[in-house]
């Protein structure tokens, strides 16, 4: 049984919010009623678009911090399951 989740929400303005939690359903509900992060309070939550399960919350938190740094195109490849595109999207703009 998973102990931690890394998740991505699509917000009302089309942006993505990345977070981690031990209770995915409860945390999404908190975001929806305005008890989540400032970003989701300001822009609202449309839907959960992606999540990963982890055996420990610290692993989910570390993954959250990794994905938060990604640009939009790379997050969308992850959400859409286009894992083959992730290495190319990992390149820095200066290397393109």
Phi, psi and omega in degrees: 000131182291147178253338182221154179226140166253133185222158176233127176253145170265128183267169184300335180264010177089356178279167177250142174242129180249132180214181176218154184196167173262346181226095188298310182300315180297317183293320178297318178299320177300316177300316184295328181263013174085016179256014181264209181291161179303321181299315181285332174297317184287319189253352182074171181237125175273308183192160170283126182249346183193147170205157175231146179256144180224151180285344179220145181294327181296327177292320177296318179297316179298319178294321176304311182296325177294309184292327178303329182281346183287148173282166187307315183299322180288320176299320180294324176297319177297312181301318183277359180075021180268064186296334179294340180273346186298317180300318179294322180285349178281347182291142178289151179307323182293340181266355183277000000 
